[in-house]
Amino acid sequence: MKKNISEPVKKPLVWIGFVVLFALINPWYFPAGSWSPPFFGIPYWALIILVASLALSIFITWVVMTQWETGADENEEL
């Protein structure tokens, strides 16, 4: 019986998701000296980074739960 093995490293969607989310987490795209009134005392760039971090956590969970199939959970008959 052949095991169904699927690794996320071979899927372009996974790589695109990681690149986009890691780019959002790093504040390099904010203009120098940009200012906006804080939201409940938190600057807008910090909120964007927090939301992107949450999205990255959810994305990693989705990848591990749905895109990574090792066949280890299947019972093998000897």
PDB file with one MODEL, atoms N, CA, C and O in Angstrom:
MODEL        1
ATOM      1  N   MET A   1       0.841  -1.175   0.000  1.00  0.00           N
ATOM      2  CA  MET A   1       0.000   0.000   0.000  1.00  0.00           C
ATOM      3  C   MET A   1       0.891   1.245   0.000  1.00  0.00           C
ATOM      4  O   MET A   1       1.780   1.366   0.844  1.00  0.00           O
ATOM      5  N   LYS A   2       0.665   2.162  -0.930  1.00  0.00           N
ATOM      6  CA  LYS A   2       1.469   3.364  -1.065  1.00  0.00           C
ATOM      7  C   LYS A   2       0.952   4.465  -0.138  1.00  0.00           C
ATOM      8  O   LYS A   2      -0.251   4.717  -0.058  1.00  0.00           O
ATOM      9  N   LYS A   3       1.886   5.114   0.560  1.00  0.00           N
ATOM     10  CA  LYS A   3       1.519   6.222   1.430  1.00  0.00           C
ATOM     11  C   LYS A   3       1.335   7.482   0.589  1.00  0.00           C
ATOM     12  O   LYS A   3       2.090   7.737  -0.350  1.00  0.00           O
ATOM     13  N   ASN A   4       0.326   8.256   0.942  1.00  0.00           N
ATOM     14  CA  ASN A   4       0.080   9.525   0.275  1.00  0.00           C
ATOM     15  C   ASN A   4       0.866  10.609   1.004  1.00  0.00           C
ATOM     16  O   ASN A   4       0.435  11.092   2.051  1.00  0.00           O
ATOM     17  N   ILE A   5       2.019  10.994   0.455  1.00  0.00           N
ATOM     18  CA  ILE A   5       2.873  11.984   1.091  1.00  0.00           C
ATOM     19  C   ILE A   5       2.784  13.282   0.294  1.00  0.00           C
ATOM     20  O   ILE A   5       2.988  13.290  -0.920  1.00  0.00           O
ATOM     21  N   SER A   6       2.482  14.364   0.979  1.00  0.00           N
ATOM     22  CA  SER A   6       2.375  15.675   0.360  1.00  0.00           C
ATOM     23  C   SER A   6       3.126  16.668   1.228  1.00  0.00           C
ATOM     24  O   SER A   6       2.816  16.825   2.409  1.00  0.00           O
ATOM     25  N   GLU A   7       4.114  17.339   0.647  1.00  0.00           N
ATOM     26  CA  GLU A   7       4.901  18.316   1.388  1.00  0.00           C
ATOM     27  C   GLU A   7       4.571  19.715   0.889  1.00  0.00           C
ATOM     28  O   GLU A   7       4.527  19.949  -0.319  1.00  0.00           O
ATOM     29  N   PRO A   8       4.336  20.651   1.817  1.00  0.00           N
ATOM     30  CA  PRO A   8       3.961  22.005   1.409  1.00  0.00           C
ATOM     31  C   PRO A   8       5.078  22.755   0.698  1.00  0.00           C
ATOM     32  O   PRO A   8       4.807  23.727  -0.007  1.00  0.00           O
ATOM     33  N   VAL A   9       6.319  22.331   0.865  1.00  0.00           N
ATOM     34  CA  VAL A   9       7.438  23.025   0.233  1.00  0.00           C
ATOM     35  C   VAL A   9       7.365  22.936  -1.294  1.00  0.00           C
ATOM     36  O   VAL A   9       8.009  23.725  -1.985  1.00  0.00           O
ATOM     37  N   LYS A  10       6.609  22.008  -1.819  1.00  0.00           N
ATOM     38  CA  LYS A  10       6.484  21.826  -3.265  1.00  0.00           C
ATOM     39  C   LYS A  10       5.273  22.554  -3.845  1.00  0.00           C
ATOM     40  O   LYS A  10       4.979  22.407  -5.031  1.00  0.00           O
ATOM     41  N   LYS A  11       4.574  23.330  -3.035  1.00  0.00           N
ATOM     42  CA  LYS A  11       3.356  24.010  -3.483  1.00  0.00           C
ATOM     43  C   LYS A  11       3.591  25.515  -3.565  1.00  0.00           C
ATOM     44  O   LYS A  11       3.939  26.143  -2.565  1.00  0.00           O
ATOM     45  N   PRO A  12       3.404  26.098  -4.747  1.00  0.00           N
ATOM     46  CA  PRO A  12       3.644  27.542  -4.910  1.00  0.00           C
ATOM     47  C   PRO A  12       2.735  28.411  -4.039  1.00  0.00           C
ATOM     48  O   PRO A  12       3.164  29.471  -3.583  1.00  0.00           O
ATOM     49  N   LEU A  13       1.512  27.996  -3.802  1.00  0.00           N
ATOM     50  CA  LEU A  13       0.596  28.777  -2.972  1.00  0.00           C
ATOM     51  C   LEU A  13       1.161  28.989  -1.567  1.00  0.00           C
ATOM     52  O   LEU A  13       1.010  30.069  -0.996  1.00  0.00           O
ATOM     53  N   VAL A  14       1.795  27.991  -1.021  1.00  0.00           N
ATOM     54  CA  VAL A  14       2.380  28.095   0.315  1.00  0.00           C
ATOM     55  C   VAL A  14       3.509  29.122   0.309  1.00  0.00           C
ATOM     56  O   VAL A  14       3.595  29.952   1.214  1.00  0.00           O
ATOM     57  N   TRP A  15       4.367  29.070  -0.695  1.00  0.00           N
ATOM     58  CA  TRP A  15       5.492  30.017  -0.782  1.00  0.00           C
ATOM     59  C   TRP A  15       4.988  31.445  -0.963  1.00  0.00           C
ATOM     60  O   TRP A  15       5.505  32.369  -0.333  1.00  0.00           O
ATOM     61  N   ILE A  16       3.994  31.631  -1.809  1.00  0.00           N
ATOM     62  CA  ILE A  16       3.432  32.969  -2.031  1.00  0.00           C
ATOM     63  C   ILE A  16       2.843  33.516  -0.729  1.00  0.00           C
ATOM     64  O   ILE A  16       3.053  34.679  -0.387  1.00  0.00           O
ATOM     65  N   GLY A  17       2.113  32.676  -0.015  1.00  0.00           N
ATOM     66  CA  GLY A  17       1.534  33.094   1.263  1.00  0.00           C
ATOM     67  C   GLY A  17       2.590  33.511   2.264  1.00  0.00           C
ATOM     68  O   GLY A  17       2.435  34.534   2.932  1.00  0.00           O
ATOM     69  N   PHE A  18       3.664  32.739   2.382  1.00  0.00           N
ATOM     70  CA  PHE A  18       4.734  33.083   3.317  1.00  0.00           C
ATOM     71  C   PHE A  18       5.429  34.381   2.923  1.00  0.00           C
ATOM     72  O   PHE A  18       5.709  35.212   3.786  1.00  0.00           O
ATOM     73  N   VAL A  19       5.709  34.568   1.652  1.00  0.00           N
ATOM     74  CA  VAL A  19       6.395  35.784   1.201  1.00  0.00           C
ATOM     75  C   VAL A  19       5.538  37.016   1.490  1.00  0.00           C
ATOM     76  O   VAL A  19       6.040  38.017   2.001  1.00  0.00           O
ATOM     77  N   VAL A  20       4.261  36.947   1.167  1.00  0.00           N
ATOM     78  CA  VAL A  20       3.370  38.093   1.398  1.00  0.00           C
ATOM     79  C   VAL A  20       3.258  38.397   2.888  1.00  0.00           C
ATOM     80  O   VAL A  20       3.368  39.555   3.292  1.00  0.00           O
ATOM     81  N   LEU A  21       3.043  37.382   3.700  1.00  0.00           N
ATOM     82  CA  LEU A  21       2.861  37.618   5.135  1.00  0.00           C
ATOM     83  C   LEU A  21       4.147  38.089   5.813  1.00  0.00           C
ATOM     84  O   LEU A  21       4.092  38.952   6.690  1.00  0.00           O
ATOM     85  N   PHE A  22       5.291  37.548   5.431  1.00  0.00           N
ATOM     86  CA  PHE A  22       6.550  38.024   6.006  1.00  0.00           C
ATOM     87  C   PHE A  22       6.839  39.454   5.566  1.00  0.00           C
ATOM     88  O   PHE A  22       7.408  40.228   6.335  1.00  0.00           O
ATOM     89  N   ALA A  23       6.458  39.819   4.344  1.00  0.00           N
ATOM     90  CA  ALA A  23       6.642  41.199   3.886  1.00  0.00           C
ATOM     91  C   ALA A  23       5.764  42.163   4.686  1.00  0.00           C
ATOM     92  O   ALA A  23       6.189  43.276   4.993  1.00  0.00           O
ATOM     93  N   LEU A  24       4.548  41.745   5.021  1.00  0.00           N
ATOM     94  CA  LEU A  24       3.661  42.600   5.803  1.00  0.00           C
ATOM     95  C   LEU A  24       4.131  42.775   7.245  1.00  0.00           C
ATOM     96  O   LEU A  24       3.880  43.812   7.858  1.00  0.00           O
ATOM     97  N   ILE A  25       4.807  41.774   7.782  1.00  0.00           N
ATOM     98  CA  ILE A  25       5.262  41.839   9.170  1.00  0.00           C
ATOM     99  C   ILE A  25       6.421  42.813   9.334  1.00  0.00           C
ATOM    100  O   ILE A  25       6.565  43.432  10.389  1.00  0.00           O
ATOM    101  N   ASN A  26       7.247  42.955   8.307  1.00  0.00           N
ATOM    102  CA  ASN A  26       8.398  43.856   8.374  1.00  0.00           C
ATOM    103  C   ASN A  26       7.979  45.257   7.941  1.00  0.00           C
ATOM    104  O   ASN A  26       7.411  45.427   6.862  1.00  0.00           O
ATOM    105  N   PRO A  27       8.251  46.257   8.767  1.00  0.00           N
ATOM    106  CA  PRO A  27       7.739  47.608   8.474  1.00  0.00           C
ATOM    107  C   PRO A  27       8.576  48.391   7.465  1.00  0.00           C
ATOM    108  O   PRO A  27       8.599  49.620   7.545  1.00  0.00           O
ATOM    109  N   TRP A  28       9.238  47.770   6.555  1.00  0.00           N
ATOM    110  CA  TRP A  28      10.079  48.471   5.580  1.00  0.00           C
ATOM    111  C   TRP A  28       9.269  49.285   4.593  1.00  0.00           C
ATOM    112  O   TRP A  28       9.800  50.224   4.000  1.00  0.00           O
ATOM    113  N   TYR A  29       8.001  48.959   4.395  1.00  0.00           N
ATOM    114  CA  TYR A  29       7.197  49.636   3.395  1.00  0.00           C
ATOM    115  C   TYR A  29       6.513  50.902   3.917  1.00  0.00           C
ATOM    116  O   TYR A  29       5.851  51.601   3.151  1.00  0.00           O
ATOM    117  N   PHE A  30       6.663  51.201   5.193  1.00  0.00           N
ATOM    118  CA  PHE A  30       6.092  52.431   5.726  1.00  0.00           C
ATOM    119  C   PHE A  30       7.001  53.601   5.363  1.00  0.00           C
ATOM    120  O   PHE A  30       8.219  53.494   5.505  1.00  0.00           O
ATOM    121  N   PRO A  31       6.438  54.712   4.899  1.00  0.00           N
ATOM    122  CA  PRO A  31       7.283  55.856   4.543  1.00  0.00           C
ATOM    123  C   PRO A  31       7.958  56.448   5.776  1.00  0.00           C
ATOM    124  O   PRO A  31       7.383  56.471   6.864  1.00  0.00           O
ATOM    125  N   ALA A  32       9.174  56.920   5.590  1.00  0.00           N
ATOM    126  CA  ALA A  32       9.921  57.516   6.702  1.00  0.00           C
ATOM    127  C   ALA A  32       9.184  58.759   7.191  1.00  0.00           C
ATOM    128  O   ALA A  32       8.758  59.596   6.394  1.00  0.00           O
ATOM    129  N   GLY A  33       9.044  58.867   8.478  1.00  0.00           N
ATOM    130  CA  GLY A  33       8.389  60.021   9.067  1.00  0.00           C
ATOM    131  C   GLY A  33       6.878  60.008   8.949  1.00  0.00           C
ATOM    132  O   GLY A  33       6.228  61.006   9.258  1.00  0.00           O
ATOM    133  N   SER A  34       6.305  58.894   8.508  1.00  0.00           N
ATOM    134  CA  SER A  34       4.852  58.852   8.411  1.00  0.00           C
ATOM    135  C   SER A  34       4.257  58.854   9.816  1.00  0.00           C
ATOM    136  O   SER A  34       4.792  58.260  10.751  1.00  0.00           O
ATOM    137  N   TRP A  35       3.157  59.532   9.917  1.00  0.00           N
ATOM    138  CA  TRP A  35       2.519  59.643  11.222  1.00  0.00           C
ATOM    139  C   TRP A  35       1.024  59.557  11.040  1.00  0.00           C
ATOM    140  O   TRP A  35       0.467  60.096  10.084  1.00  0.00           O
ATOM    141  N   SER A  36       0.401  58.899  11.936  1.00  0.00           N
ATOM    142  CA  SER A  36      -1.050  58.821  11.954  1.00  0.00           C
ATOM    143  C   SER A  36      -1.476  58.767  13.410  1.00  0.00           C
ATOM    144  O   SER A  36      -0.759  58.216  14.246  1.00  0.00           O
ATOM    145  N   PRO A  37      -2.623  59.325  13.719  1.00  0.00           N
ATOM    146  CA  PRO A  37      -3.073  59.246  15.108  1.00  0.00           C
ATOM    147  C   PRO A  37      -3.162  57.793  15.567  1.00  0.00           C
ATOM    148  O   PRO A  37      -3.646  56.935  14.828  1.00  0.00           O
ATOM    149  N   PRO A  38      -2.710  57.525  16.749  1.00  0.00           N
ATOM    150  CA  PRO A  38      -2.769  56.144  17.248  1.00  0.00           C
ATOM    151  C   PRO A  38      -4.203  55.684  17.485  1.00  0.00           C
ATOM    152  O   PRO A  38      -5.094  56.483  17.775  1.00  0.00           O
ATOM    153  N   PHE A  39      -4.394  54.405  17.357  1.00  0.00           N
ATOM    154  CA  PHE A  39      -5.686  53.768  17.593  1.00  0.00           C
ATOM    155  C   PHE A  39      -5.625  53.142  18.972  1.00  0.00           C
ATOM    156  O   PHE A  39      -4.935  52.142  19.168  1.00  0.00           O
ATOM    157  N   PHE A  40      -6.334  53.715  19.927  1.00  0.00           N
ATOM    158  CA  PHE A  40      -6.271  53.292  21.339  1.00  0.00           C
ATOM    159  C   PHE A  40      -4.829  53.293  21.845  1.00  0.00           C
ATOM    160  O   PHE A  40      -4.432  52.413  22.610  1.00  0.00           O
ATOM    161  N   GLY A  41      -4.056  54.276  21.417  1.00  0.00           N
ATOM    162  CA  GLY A  41      -2.680  54.412  21.868  1.00  0.00           C
ATOM    163  C   GLY A  41      -1.679  53.577  21.097  1.00  0.00           C
ATOM    164  O   GLY A  41      -0.491  53.594  21.419  1.00  0.00           O
ATOM    165  N   ILE A  42      -2.127  52.845  20.087  1.00  0.00           N
ATOM    166  CA  ILE A  42      -1.232  52.006  19.287  1.00  0.00           C
ATOM    167  C   ILE A  42      -1.122  52.623  17.894  1.00  0.00           C
ATOM    168  O   ILE A  42      -2.145  52.866  17.255  1.00  0.00           O
ATOM    169  N   PRO A  43       0.100  52.882  17.407  1.00  0.00           N
ATOM    170  CA  PRO A  43       0.249  53.447  16.068  1.00  0.00           C
ATOM    171  C   PRO A  43      -0.282  52.484  14.995  1.00  0.00           C
ATOM    172  O   PRO A  43      -0.328  51.270  15.197  1.00  0.00           O
ATOM    173  N   TYR A  44      -0.679  53.053  13.854  1.00  0.00           N
ATOM    174  CA  TYR A  44      -1.282  52.229  12.799  1.00  0.00           C
ATOM    175  C   TYR A  44      -0.337  51.145  12.291  1.00  0.00           C
ATOM    176  O   TYR A  44      -0.784  50.050  11.950  1.00  0.00           O
ATOM    177  N   TRP A  45       0.981  51.438  12.233  1.00  0.00           N
ATOM    178  CA  TRP A  45       1.919  50.440  11.730  1.00  0.00           C
ATOM    179  C   TRP A  45       2.006  49.243  12.681  1.00  0.00           C
ATOM    180  O   TRP A  45       2.206  48.113  12.237  1.00  0.00           O
ATOM    181  N   ALA A  46       1.858  49.485  13.976  1.00  0.00           N
ATOM    182  CA  ALA A  46       1.889  48.384  14.948  1.00  0.00           C
ATOM    183  C   ALA A  46       0.651  47.505  14.795  1.00  0.00           C
ATOM    184  O   ALA A  46       0.736  46.285  14.931  1.00  0.00           O
ATOM    185  N   LEU A  47      -0.500  48.118  14.514  1.00  0.00           N
ATOM    186  CA  LEU A  47      -1.714  47.331  14.291  1.00  0.00           C
ATOM    187  C   LEU A  47      -1.584  46.462  13.045  1.00  0.00           C
ATOM    188  O   LEU A  47      -2.006  45.305  13.041  1.00  0.00           O
ATOM    189  N   ILE A  48      -0.996  47.025  11.983  1.00  0.00           N
ATOM    190  CA  ILE A  48      -0.805  46.249  10.754  1.00  0.00           C
ATOM    191  C   ILE A  48       0.101  45.050  11.027  1.00  0.00           C
ATOM    192  O   ILE A  48      -0.176  43.944  10.562  1.00  0.00           O
ATOM    193  N   ILE A  49       1.173  45.262  11.771  1.00  0.00           N
ATOM    194  CA  ILE A  49       2.102  44.173  12.084  1.00  0.00           C
ATOM    195  C   ILE A  49       1.428  43.125  12.973  1.00  0.00           C
ATOM    196  O   ILE A  49       1.647  41.930  12.778  1.00  0.00           O
ATOM    197  N   LEU A  50       0.623  43.545  13.934  1.00  0.00           N
ATOM    198  CA  LEU A  50      -0.081  42.586  14.790  1.00  0.00           C
ATOM    199  C   LEU A  50      -1.081  41.751  13.990  1.00  0.00           C
ATOM    200  O   LEU A  50      -1.168  40.537  14.176  1.00  0.00           O
ATOM    201  N   VAL A  51      -1.825  42.393  13.110  1.00  0.00           N
ATOM    202  CA  VAL A  51      -2.792  41.664  12.282  1.00  0.00           C
ATOM    203  C   VAL A  51      -2.060  40.706  11.342  1.00  0.00           C
ATOM    204  O   VAL A  51      -2.501  39.572  11.152  1.00  0.00           O
ATOM    205  N   ALA A  52      -0.941  41.153  10.750  1.00  0.00           N
ATOM    206  CA  ALA A  52      -0.167  40.288   9.858  1.00  0.00           C
ATOM    207  C   ALA A  52       0.432  39.107  10.626  1.00  0.00           C
ATOM    208  O   ALA A  52       0.516  38.001  10.092  1.00  0.00           O
ATOM    209  N   SER A  53       0.843  39.334  11.862  1.00  0.00           N
ATOM    210  CA  SER A  53       1.374  38.233  12.683  1.00  0.00           C
ATOM    211  C   SER A  53       0.287  37.205  12.989  1.00  0.00           C
ATOM    212  O   SER A  53       0.536  36.000  12.948  1.00  0.00           O
ATOM    213  N   LEU A  54      -0.903  37.679  13.292  1.00  0.00           N
ATOM    214  CA  LEU A  54      -2.024  36.770  13.517  1.00  0.00           C
ATOM    215  C   LEU A  54      -2.344  35.990  12.242  1.00  0.00           C
ATOM    216  O   LEU A  54      -2.585  34.784  12.290  1.00  0.00           O
ATOM    217  N   ALA A  55      -2.344  36.686  11.101  1.00  0.00           N
ATOM    218  CA  ALA A  55      -2.600  36.020   9.824  1.00  0.00           C
ATOM    219  C   ALA A  55      -1.521  34.977   9.522  1.00  0.00           C
ATOM    220  O   ALA A  55      -1.829  33.907   8.997  1.00  0.00           O
ATOM    221  N   LEU A  56      -0.273  35.276   9.847  1.00  0.00           N
ATOM    222  CA  LEU A  56       0.812  34.311   9.636  1.00  0.00           C
ATOM    223  C   LEU A  56       0.606  33.073  10.507  1.00  0.00           C
ATOM    224  O   LEU A  56       0.816  31.951  10.046  1.00  0.00           O
ATOM    225  N   SER A  57       0.205  33.265  11.737  1.00  0.00           N
ATOM    226  CA  SER A  57      -0.053  32.127  12.629  1.00  0.00           C
ATOM    227  C   SER A  57      -1.185  31.255  12.092  1.00  0.00           C
ATOM    228  O   SER A  57      -1.089  30.028  12.098  1.00  0.00           O
ATOM    229  N   ILE A  58      -2.242  31.890  11.635  1.00  0.00           N
ATOM    230  CA  ILE A  58      -3.368  31.141  11.065  1.00  0.00           C
ATOM    231  C   ILE A  58      -2.938  30.418   9.794  1.00  0.00           C
ATOM    232  O   ILE A  58      -3.326  29.271   9.573  1.00  0.00           O
ATOM    233  N   PHE A  59      -2.141  31.078   8.959  1.00  0.00           N
ATOM    234  CA  PHE A  59      -1.676  30.474   7.716  1.00  0.00           C
ATOM    235  C   PHE A  59      -0.787  29.256   7.994  1.00  0.00           C
ATOM    236  O   PHE A  59      -0.936  28.223   7.341  1.00  0.00           O
ATOM    237  N   ILE A  60       0.125  29.370   8.946  1.00  0.00           N
ATOM    238  CA  ILE A  60       0.988  28.245   9.299  1.00  0.00           C
ATOM    239  C   ILE A  60       0.152  27.077   9.811  1.00  0.00           C
ATOM    240  O   ILE A  60       0.414  25.927   9.461  1.00  0.00           O
ATOM    241  N   THR A  61      -0.846  27.361  10.631  1.00  0.00           N
ATOM    242  CA  THR A  61      -1.728  26.311  11.127  1.00  0.00           C
ATOM    243  C   THR A  61      -2.462  25.637   9.980  1.00  0.00           C
ATOM    244  O   THR A  61      -2.578  24.412   9.955  1.00  0.00           O
ATOM    245  N   TRP A  62      -2.963  26.426   9.023  1.00  0.00           N
ATOM    246  CA  TRP A  62      -3.658  25.876   7.858  1.00  0.00           C
ATOM    247  C   TRP A  62      -2.725  24.986   7.039  1.00  0.00           C
ATOM    248  O   TRP A  62      -3.118  23.903   6.604  1.00  0.00           O
ATOM    249  N   VAL A  63      -1.494  25.442   6.830  1.00  0.00           N
ATOM    250  CA  VAL A  63      -0.530  24.652   6.052  1.00  0.00           C
ATOM    251  C   VAL A  63      -0.266  23.319   6.733  1.00  0.00           C
ATOM    252  O   VAL A  63      -0.294  22.275   6.081  1.00  0.00           O
ATOM    253  N   VAL A  64      -0.011  23.340   8.019  1.00  0.00           N
ATOM    254  CA  VAL A  64       0.305  22.108   8.739  1.00  0.00           C
ATOM    255  C   VAL A  64      -0.892  21.157   8.775  1.00  0.00           C
ATOM    256  O   VAL A  64      -0.732  19.944   8.632  1.00  0.00           O
ATOM    257  N   MET A  65      -2.074  21.705   8.966  1.00  0.00           N
ATOM    258  CA  MET A  65      -3.262  20.850   9.107  1.00  0.00           C
ATOM    259  C   MET A  65      -3.794  20.314   7.778  1.00  0.00           C
ATOM    260  O   MET A  65      -4.346  19.215   7.741  1.00  0.00           O
ATOM    261  N   THR A  66      -3.640  21.069   6.684  1.00  0.00           N
ATOM    262  CA  THR A  66      -4.273  20.658   5.432  1.00  0.00           C
ATOM    263  C   THR A  66      -3.316  20.348   4.299  1.00  0.00           C
ATOM    264  O   THR A  66      -3.660  19.568   3.411  1.00  0.00           O
ATOM    265  N   GLN A  67      -2.133  20.926   4.298  1.00  0.00           N
ATOM    266  CA  GLN A  67      -1.233  20.781   3.159  1.00  0.00           C
ATOM    267  C   GLN A  67      -0.085  19.807   3.398  1.00  0.00           C
ATOM    268  O   GLN A  67       0.634  19.452   2.463  1.00  0.00           O
ATOM    269  N   TRP A  68       0.086  19.383   4.616  1.00  0.00           N
ATOM    270  CA  TRP A  68       1.218  18.536   4.969  1.00  0.00           C
ATOM    271  C   TRP A  68       0.707  17.145   5.305  1.00  0.00           C
ATOM    272  O   TRP A  68       0.178  16.922   6.394  1.00  0.00           O
ATOM    273  N   GLU A  69       0.860  16.230   4.397  1.00  0.00           N
ATOM    274  CA  GLU A  69       0.365  14.865   4.568  1.00  0.00           C
ATOM    275  C   GLU A  69       1.552  13.914   4.533  1.00  0.00           C
ATOM    276  O   GLU A  69       2.173  13.737   3.485  1.00  0.00           O
ATOM    277  N   THR A  70       1.874  13.300   5.674  1.00  0.00           N
ATOM    278  CA  THR A  70       3.016  12.388   5.737  1.00  0.00           C
ATOM    279  C   THR A  70       2.605  10.930   5.720  1.00  0.00           C
ATOM    280  O   THR A  70       3.445  10.056   5.504  1.00  0.00           O
ATOM    281  N   GLY A  71       1.351  10.654   5.940  1.00  0.00           N
ATOM    282  CA  GLY A  71       0.893   9.280   5.999  1.00  0.00           C
ATOM    283  C   GLY A  71       1.169   8.624   7.337  1.00  0.00           C
ATOM    284  O   GLY A  71       0.910   7.431   7.501  1.00  0.00           O
ATOM    285  N   ALA A  72       1.690   9.377   8.298  1.00  0.00           N
ATOM    286  CA  ALA A  72       2.019   8.811   9.613  1.00  0.00           C
ATOM    287  C   ALA A  72       0.778   8.467  10.405  1.00  0.00           C
ATOM    288  O   ALA A  72       0.838   7.603  11.280  1.00  0.00           O
ATOM    289  N   ASP A  73      -0.342   9.108  10.133  1.00  0.00           N
ATOM    290  CA  ASP A  73      -1.550   8.851  10.893  1.00  0.00           C
ATOM    291  C   ASP A  73      -2.285   7.595  10.442  1.00  0.00           C
ATOM    292  O   ASP A  73      -3.148   7.083  11.155  1.00  0.00           O
ATOM    293  N   GLU A  74      -1.943   7.106   9.266  1.00  0.00           N
ATOM    294  CA  GLU A  74      -2.606   5.918   8.760  1.00  0.00           C
ATOM    295  C   GLU A  74      -2.068   4.661   9.443  1.00  0.00           C
ATOM    296  O   GLU A  74      -0.869   4.540   9.694  1.00  0.00           O
ATOM    297  N   ASN A  75      -2.954   3.751   9.730  1.00  0.00           N
ATOM    298  CA  ASN A  75      -2.525   2.480  10.315  1.00  0.00           C
ATOM    299  C   ASN A  75      -1.992   1.580   9.220  1.00  0.00           C
ATOM    300  O   ASN A  75      -2.632   1.388   8.186  1.00  0.00           O
ATOM    301  N   GLU A  76      -0.823   1.034   9.456  1.00  0.00           N
ATOM    302  CA  GLU A  76      -0.237   0.137   8.473  1.00  0.00           C
ATOM    303  C   GLU A  76      -0.498  -1.293   8.902  1.00  0.00           C
ATOM    304  O   GLU A  76      -0.346  -1.653  10.070  1.00  0.00           O
ATOM    305  N   GLU A  77      -0.891  -2.091   7.938  1.00  0.00           N
ATOM    306  CA  GLU A  77      -1.092  -3.507   8.223  1.00  0.00           C
ATOM    307  C   GLU A  77       0.188  -4.254   7.904  1.00  0.00           C
ATOM    308  O   GLU A  77       0.746  -4.094   6.819  1.00  0.00           O
ATOM    309  N   LEU A  78       0.651  -5.057   8.825  1.00  0.00           N
ATOM    310  CA  LEU A  78       1.892  -5.814   8.619  1.00  0.00           C
ATOM    311  C   LEU A  78       1.608  -7.201   8.152  1.00  0.00           C
ATOM    312  O   LEU A  78       2.535  -7.979   7.928  1.00  0.00           O
TER     313      LEU A  78
ENDMDL
END
